[in-house]
Amino acid sequence: MFGDYMIRKIDKSILIILIIFSIISVITIYASEILLVDMNYYFIKQAIWYIIGFIIIYFILKIGNKRIYISRYYLYIISIIALIFLLFFSSPINEAKCWIQIKGIGTIQPSEFVKIVLIILLACECSNFNDRFKNPTIKDEAKFLFRIILLLIPPSFLTFLEPDTGVVIIYLVIAITILFVAKIRYRWFIITLILFIFIISIILGLYFFNEKLFINLFGNNFFLRIHRLLDWSNKEGYQLINSVASIGSAGILGHGLNINLYIPEAQTDFIFAVFSSCFGFIGTIVLLCLIIFFDIKIINVGINAQKNVDKYIIAGIVGMLIYQQIQNIGMTFGLMPITGITLPFISYGGSSLLSYMIMMGLVFNITKY
């Protein structure tokens, strides 16, 4: 699929792990459907999405990152328009307007692609700022951070209204990671942390001590979202109970593809539980080692990158991947709140998978140099 020249230039170890992830994903998704009376054949759809993803990587390698970086503002405007379109014209699915339904294709989740746009946009902004100001003053940084906040507010607010709080958190993780690697003064992170703790304290104070005022200010929908986030520590819920039971009963080698417990939406949020149930402790350790090795290889790409903008691109991608990996795997054990965050490259989902493959195209372009 990739030309000989491209194969010689890109990091083949990352490509091999990506292919292994595709095999693991398709097999595990197949296992998640065995207990269903009517199979949706998600595993076939995932295989098709992976093929499309590899084709997209090929075209990104042909295009190069520079053209994509130049188009960042156009991509940002398109992203905002897509998010606005969702709120006014899309039909709710599970009480959320997160997807655009396209006949013959299925659904597309714009927020998954907004993550890529924000990574590219913020990386370029940070690179331009550091090129312009070799020794920036606090005033220079304050103006720059204000600009970054202005860029983050529209997609974050629109995504929050869908509602999709989990993705909003990912936007913030991406921004903080890129700014940290860009060596913005640490005092800004401390100030942000203090403000965050202060705001969260007020919200939780109202939640626990004045429910009526909380609902009047933020609405019942937000109240229910906070309730679900805080209730995870009780280890209750059909999904979580069956997830923990599936992982705990798998033993050393697992149950094989015939999993013995049904988990709703297992092909997305709880795919790690399905994999652990199928392949047991040894399989789980192998997958975790693959994920860690994969992350380290991408981090090394960033360390060896010659341009600052490429380093920041890698920082945003790695920050997002590690957060999602920890969040998704942690919630299958009951160690993290259940937020609907998928496991990159393993969980089912056309939009999410294609967004990751686009990111990998950017990574492979950086490894070529």
N, C-alpha and C positions, 0 to 999 in steps of 0.2 A: 504493500500500500504506500509506504514511504519510499521515495527515491533513494538510490544508493548514497548520494551525496548527503541527504538529510539523515540517513541511518548512521553514517560515519560521524556526523556532527552532534546529534542529540545524545543525551545520557541514556544509554541502552538499559541500564539497570532500572531506571524509573519507568521506562516503557514496558519492561518485562513485568514489573510489579503491577502496573496498570492492567496488563493482560490477565494476570493472575486474579486481580480484583474482579475483573469482568466475569471470569469463570465462577469464582466464589459467589458473586452476586446472583447470577442466573440460577445456579444450583440451589442456593438458599431460598430464593424467592419461590422456586418450584416446590421446595419442601414446605414452605408456609401455606401453600394452597392445597396440599394433599387432603386435609380434613374438610375442605369445603365441598358441599354437595354439587354446586355449579362452579367450576373453575373459571376464573377470569383470564387465565393464560398470561398473567403478568410477566412470567419468566420469558416468554417469547417476545413480548413487547420490550422488556428490558434488553434482550439481546439485540433487537432492532435499534433501540436507542444507543446502545454501545457502538454498533456499526456506524450509525450516523455521527456519533461523537468522534470516532477515529477519522472519519472523512473531514469533519470540521477542523480537527487538529492539523490535518494535511493542508487545508486551505490557509489556515493561520500561519503555518510554516512558510507557505508560498508568499503570503501577503507581507509578513514581517510585523513586528510590534510597533515600529515607528508610525506607520499609517494609522494604526489603531489609536495610538497616543494622540495624534493630531485630531482625530475625530471625537475626542472625549466629551466636548461640550454638546455636540449633536447627539451623542449617545445618552448624555444626561437628560437633555430635553425630551428625547423619545421616552426615556424611562419614566419621567414625571407624567407625561401624557398618558402612558399605559396605566400607571397607578390611578390617575384621575378617572380614566375610562372604566376601570374596575368598579369604583365606588358608585358610578352613575348608571352603568349599562350592563354589568355582569349579573348573572343569577347566583344567589347564595348557594353554597354547598357546605353542609354541616354548619349552617348559620354564619358562614364567613364568605366574604367576597374577595377571595384570594386568587381565583382562577378565571381565565378567559376560555370559554368553550368554543372549540372550532370543530365543525362537523367533519367527520372522516379522519380526524387526527386525535381528538381528545381534548385535554385541557392544557393550558400553558399558564405557569405561575410567574408573572413578571418580576416579582420581588427576588426570585432566584437570580435573575440576570442583572437586577439593580446592584446586587452585591459586587459583581464584576465591574460594573460601571464606576461604583464608588472606589473600588481598589485602584483602578486606572486613574480616575480623576484626582483622588487625594495623593497618590504617588507622584503624579506630575506636578501638583500644586506644591508639595513639599520639596521636590527637586528644584523647581524654579525659584522657590524662596531661598533655599540654601545656596543656589548659584548666584542669586542677586545680593544676598547679605552674607558675607563671610563671617562677620562678627555682629550679629543682630543685637539690637538693644531690646530691653523688655518691652518698650513701646512698639517696636517693629513686630515682635512676636505676638503681642496682644492684638494688633491689627490683623495679623495673619490668622490667628486662631479664631477671631471673630468671623473672618471670611470662611473658614472651614465649618464653623457652626452654621452659618447661613446656607452652606451647601448641603449640610446634613439634615437640616430641619424639614424641608419639603418631603423627601422620600421617607423619613422616619415618621412624620406625622401622618402621611397618607397610608403607610403600611400599618401603623397602629390602629387606624380607623377601620381596617379590613374586617376583623382585627387579626393581627399576627405579631404579637409581642415578641415571640422568639426570634423572628427575623430582625426586628428593630434592635434587639440586643446584639445580634451579629453585626449590624451596621456599626454600632458603637465599638465593638471589639476590633473591627477592621480599622476604624479611625484611630483608636488609642494605640494599637500595635504599630501602625505606620508612623504616627507622630513620635512614638517612643524611639523607634529605630532612626528617625530623622533627627534625633538628638535635640528635640525641643527641651528647654529648661525644665528640670524635674519639679520645680515649684508649681508649674501649671497642673501637673498631675495630682499633686498634693491638694491644691485648691479645689480641683474637680472632685477629688475623693471626699473632701469635707462637705462640699455642696451636695454631692450625691447622698451622703449619709444623712445630712440635714433634711433633704427633701423626702427621702425614704422614711425617716423617723416621723415626719409629719403625716405622711400617707398612712403608715401603719398605726400611728396613734389614733387617727380618725377611724380607721378600720376596726380597731379593737374596742375603742371607747365611745364612739359615736357613729354607729352604722347609718342612721338616718341622714346625718349631715354628709357623710361620705358619699352615699348614693345620690343625694341632691347635687353635690359638687361634681362627681365623676361619672355618675350613671350606674345603673344596675349591672350593665355588661362588664364594666371594669371591676366592679365589686366581685362578680363571679370569677373573673380571671385571677384576681388576687387570692380568692378563696381556694381555687384549684392549686395555685402555686404553693400556698402555705400548708395545704392539707397533705402534701406528698409525704411528710415525715411520719404520718400515721400508718404508712405502708398498706393503705387500703386501696381498693379498686380491683375490678376483675382483671384488667390488663396486667397490673403490677403483680398481683398474687400469682397468676399463671406464669408470668415471666420468671419470677424468682423460683417457682416450683420447677419450671422447665430446665433452668440452668442448674439448680441444685440436684435434680434427679439424673442428670446426664452422665455422671460418673467420669471415668478416665477417657473412654472412647466414644461416649454418646449413644444415642438411640438409632443412629443412621438417619435416613431421610424420612422415616416414619415417626414423626414427632407425636407425642402422646397427649398434648394439651393444646387447646385452641386459644389463640391470642388475637383479639380483634385488631385489624390493621397491622398485622405482624410483618407484612412485606415492606412497611415503611418505618414507623417509629420503633418497632421492637424486633427488627431484623437480626440484631446481635443475639437476642435471646433464642431465636430460631436456630441460628448457626451454632451456638453453644449446646443447645439441646441435641442437634444432629451429630456434632463432632466431639463433644465432651471437653474435658479439661485440656487435653493435648491439642486438639484443634483450636481451642480458644487461645491458648498460648501462642500457637503458630500465627494466627491471625493478628494478635496484638503485636507480635514481633515484626510482622510485615508492615503494619501500620506505622510503628515507630521507625523502622528502617526507611520507609517511604518519606516520612516527615524529615528525617535527618538528611536524606539525599536532597530534598528540596531546599532545606536550610543551607546546605553546602553550595547549592547553586547561587543563593543570595550572597553568601560570603565571598564567592569568587567572581561575582558580577562586577563588571568594570564601570558601569554607569550607576549613579545614585538612584535614578528613577527605577532601574531594574531591581535594585536592592529593596526599594520600598514596595514594589509590586510583589516581590517574593514575601516580604514581611506581612503584607495584607493577606495574601493567600495562606501562609502558614498559620497566622493568628486565627483566621476563620476555620481552617481545617482542624487545628488542635482543639479549639473551643467546641466545635460540633462533635468531635470524637469523644471528648471527655463528657460532654452533656448527654449525648445519646447512650453511650455505654453505661454511664453512671445512673441514668434513670431506669435502665433495665434491671439494675440491682436494687433500686430504691434509694440510691445514694444522692440522687439529684432530682429536682422537680421534673415532672412530666410536662414538657413544653412543646412536643411535636417536632423537635429537631431531628433530622434524619442523619444516618451514618454515611458520610461521603463515600461515593463509589460502590457502596454495598446495598443501601436501601433502594427500593423501587421508586422511580420517578423520572419522567422524561425531562422536565424543566431543570430539576436539580442536577441530574447526571450531565446534561448538555452544558450547564453552567460550569461544572467542574472540568469538563473536557476542554471548554474554551480556556479556562485558567491553565490547564496543562499545555495547551498550545502556546500560551504566553511563556510558560516555564521553559518549554523546549526551544523556543526562539532565543531565550536568554542563554541556554546551555550551548547554543551553536557558536558562540563567540569566545 
